[in-house]
Each structure stands twice: as structure tokens, then as C-alpha cells.
């Protein structure tokens, strides 16, 4: 968006948000509908399990060879996993996962040094996932704690087959989240901590897929007014109404809350600036009748707190009549609203 267009858009947005023509800031509110459950499927590659080698601790990380694993880890044995995040919900991503495990070998029918227990769980696992967009833009972290192996979490997504994890929190786009998670696929190469992890992507590794059910602190929501959803025609910022419907292929502007941090950023509770523009850090998607509309711009509305402006193009093949519109940020989806399309 050019500086001239951005300035004009800012003035029009302030008119909408400030109370001119059809809406007042006091009248803007997020939809009260219950949003759909948010499920993140995080795919990882180059998964390596580093088993603690106590024989010579100063040697840790020094070997340029592919080291052999410790064949029979004893109970009360520490393990560290490192993996590359490569996709979230099928969208190419980046990031790193680090998990610290402690082998406990719980089993109702133990053998050797396994621990007698009512459940089957091999190790405790504390996990941090730092998620980036494909271009390296930081989204935030998710922190999980739980136990690995054995059946999946009760009530977790059906694709989560193994492990029992709680989402204890997050940062950035995921600040304040809670939830639960399980593993759907996990393979990996075990090695000694003597092996230099600089070669993790060179030597063979495994894959890991986590299915995470999130309860976010805030969900992205399209704001509403006494006249309906806060969605306007970008050409003149007139509201989309039955008498002034959206058109196929048209660029619309919507106003939303809960899209999370921006770049270069402002402190929590402080208004967004007009210069520099505050661009939403997370991937933002707008669905029209379930079909992705092209998002042209998403940023904080200047001089407001937690109000965002998103410009998007209506898909060219959307059906005429009332169309559902939903917005998502960092794959967290908000409730739908309806607008007329003709």
C-alpha cells in the first residue's frame, strides 16, 4: 500500500472508528458467537533425540561423527529432543522445537527397571515450540508439559494418538493460551550427547507431528456495529449493506480485534501509530463462504487499541446472497459474520 493510499485509508478508518457516518467506537464490539475450536497441526523434521552420556561430560557436543545411542536407557534418564518446525496446518513455516525428557518407564506390567504404575507412559516431556512464518517473521512460542507414549489425551483431536500434554502458555501471537495436545506421528534418530548438534540437519533424523487444541486468551473477531458487521467498501468506506452489497472480486475493508502483535510494534495497551504503520505479525486470512479471499493489507488502526484494519478481495466465484466471513490470525479462527454479495 502506497503512503498516499495509506494516509487516505487512515483518515477514512478514523472516520469509521471515530463515529462519522455510521459507526461509533463505543458501538463497535466483537461478535458474541462462539468460535470454532482452534486446532494446530505442527509438523517437524530433522528430529534427533540426544541421550545424556555421563561418561565424559566435557565431551558433549564435540564429536563430528554420527554417534551411537545408549542402547538401554535406564529409568530416571535425561533426554533432549531438537527438531525443525516445517509446517503449521499445512502452511509452510519455520521454527524450532526443544523438548527435555526424563525417562520414567511407567507400566502396569513393568520389566527390568521400569516403574510400576497404573498407566503406560515412557517419559515426562517439557516442550517449547518457537514458531516462525516461512519468511522468518516471529509469531511466538507455545509451551507444553506432559508425558509421552501411551494413549492420546482424552478429548484431544482424534488424530492425536499418543501422549498426554497440557498447553501451559505462550508468547507473541499465543500469549495467554491454554489447551491440550497429543502426538500423531513421531520417529527420530537417537544419539549420544557427544554428537555435535551442528550436524543435526546433515545426519539422518526423524519426523514429529503434534496436534494442539488451543483455547486462546483472545480470538480474532470482526467488529460489529448497530448497523451490522464493520465491513465497508474500500473505494469510499461506505458500509456493506443490503442496499449497498459487496461485489464479486471487489476489495473490502473490515475492522477486527484480537489479531495480536504488530511490527515494528507498540507496548501492550498503547495505541497503534500511523507512522510507522503497524503491520500484523501473524499470517492473517479471511474466509468468504469458506474460500480464502486475498488479503492485501492487515495492520493496526492508528490511534486505537486492539482495533485492526484488513483489506481483502472477495473471491470472484462467491455465491450471490448472504455470505459468511471469518478472519483468522496465526491460524486461530474467529466467529463468522454475514454480508450480502450481489
KAFENSUL-V582841 format. One record per backbone hydrogen bond with DSSP energy under -0.5 kcal/mol. CO is the residue of the C=O (numbers start at 1). NH is the residue of the N-H. E is the energy in kcal/mol with one decimal. If there is no record, write none. Layout:
[[CO	NH	E] [CO	NH	E]]
This chain:
[[2	6	-2.8] [3	7	-2.4] [4	8	-2.2] [5	9	-3.0] [6	10	-2.7] [7	11	-2.2] [8	12	-2.4] [9	13	-2.8] [10	14	-2.6] [11	15	-1.8] [12	16	-2.4] [13	17	-3.3] [14	18	-2.3] [15	19	-0.8] [15	20	-2.4] [16	19	-0.7] [17	25	-0.5] [20	22	-2.6] [20	23	-0.9] [24	27	-0.7] [24	28	-0.8] [25	28	-1.0] [29	224	-2.3] [33	35	-0.6] [37	39	-0.6] [38	214	-2.7] [39	41	-0.5] [40	42	-0.7] [40	212	-3.3] [41	43	-0.6] [41	89	-2.4] [42	210	-2.3] [43	86	-2.8] [43	87	-1.3] [44	208	-1.9] [45	84	-2.8] [46	48	-0.6] [47	189	-1.5] [47	206	-1.2] [48	50	-0.7] [48	82	-1.8] [49	51	-0.8] [49	191	-2.7] [50	80	-2.3] [51	193	-2.0] [52	54	-0.6] [56	59	-2.7] [57	60	-2.0] [59	62	-2.1] [63	196	-3.0] [65	67	-1.0] [69	71	-0.8] [70	73	-0.5] [77	103	-3.5] [78	52	-1.8] [79	101	-3.5] [80	50	-3.7] [81	99	-2.2] [82	48	-2.1] [83	97	-2.6] [84	45	-2.5] [86	93	-2.1] [87	43	-2.7] [88	91	-2.1] [91	88	-2.3] [92	134	-0.6] [94	132	-2.9] [95	85	-1.9] [96	130	-2.8] [97	83	-2.1] [98	128	-2.5] [99	81	-3.1] [99	101	-0.6] [100	126	-2.2] [101	79	-2.4] [102	124	-2.0] [103	76	-3.1] [103	77	-0.8] [104	115	-0.6] [105	115	-1.8] [106	121	-1.0] [107	110	-0.6] [107	117	-1.7] [111	114	-2.3] [115	107	-2.1] [119	121	-0.7] [121	106	-2.7] [122	104	-2.6] [122	105	-3.0] [123	148	-3.0] [124	102	-1.8] [125	127	-0.5] [125	146	-1.4] [126	100	-2.7] [127	144	-2.9] [128	98	-2.2] [128	130	-0.6] [129	131	-0.7] [129	142	-2.1] [130	96	-1.7] [131	139	-2.5] [131	140	-1.4] [132	94	-2.2] [133	136	-2.1] [137	133	-3.1] [139	173	-3.3] [140	131	-2.7] [141	171	-1.7] [142	129	-2.8] [143	168	-2.2] [143	169	-0.9] [144	127	-2.7] [145	166	-3.0] [146	125	-2.9] [147	164	-2.6] [148	122	-1.6] [148	123	-0.8] [150	163	-1.3] [153	156	-1.8] [157	160	-2.3] [159	161	-1.0] [161	152	-1.0] [162	183	-3.6] [163	153	-0.6] [164	147	-1.9] [165	181	-2.0] [166	145	-2.1] [166	168	-0.8] [167	179	-0.8] [169	143	-2.3] [170	176	-0.9] [171	174	-2.4] [172	175	-1.5] [174	177	-1.9] [175	217	-0.5] [178	215	-3.6] [179	167	-2.3] [180	213	-3.1] [181	165	-2.0] [182	211	-3.0] [183	161	-1.2] [183	162	-2.6] [185	209	-3.0] [188	190	-0.5] [189	49	-2.8] [191	51	-3.4] [192	195	-1.8] [193	61	-2.5] [194	63	-2.8] [195	197	-0.5] [196	199	-1.8] [197	200	-1.7] [199	202	-1.1] [199	203	-2.7] [206	47	-1.9] [207	187	-3.3] [208	44	-2.5] [209	184	-2.7] [209	185	-1.1] [210	42	-2.6] [210	212	-0.6] [211	182	-1.8] [211	213	-0.5] [212	40	-3.0] [212	214	-0.7] [213	180	-1.8] [214	38	-0.8] [214	216	-0.5] [215	178	-1.8] [221	257	-2.4] [222	31	-0.7] [223	230	-3.1] [224	29	-1.4] [225	228	-1.3] [228	225	-2.8] [229	231	-2.2] [230	255	-2.1] [231	240	-2.5] [232	253	-2.8] [233	236	-0.7] [233	237	-2.9] [238	233	-3.0] [239	241	-0.7] [241	244	-0.6] [242	245	-0.5] [244	241	-1.2] [246	342	-2.9] [247	250	-1.9] [250	252	-0.6] [250	314	-3.0] [251	234	-1.7] [252	312	-2.5] [253	232	-3.2] [254	310	-2.5] [255	223	-2.6] [256	308	-2.9] [257	221	-2.2] [261	281	-2.5] [261	282	-0.5] [263	279	-2.6] [267	270	-2.2] [272	303	-3.3] [277	279	-0.8] [278	300	-2.6] [279	263	-3.1] [283	330	-1.8] [283	331	-0.5] [285	328	-2.5] [286	293	-3.3] [287	289	-0.6] [287	326	-2.1] [288	291	-1.9] [291	288	-3.3] [293	286	-0.6] [294	296	-0.6] [294	313	-2.3] [297	311	-2.4] [298	280	-2.0] [299	309	-3.2] [301	304	-1.4] [304	272	-2.6] [307	301	-2.8] [308	256	-2.0] [309	299	-2.3] [310	254	-2.7] [311	296	-2.6] [311	297	-1.4] [312	252	-3.1] [313	294	-0.5] [314	249	-1.1] [315	318	-1.2] [321	341	-2.3] [323	339	-2.3] [324	289	-2.6] [325	337	-2.1] [326	287	-2.8] [327	334	-2.4] [328	285	-2.0] [329	332	-2.0] [331	333	-0.6] [332	329	-1.9] [337	325	-2.7] [339	323	-3.4] [340	246	-2.5] [341	321	-2.9]]
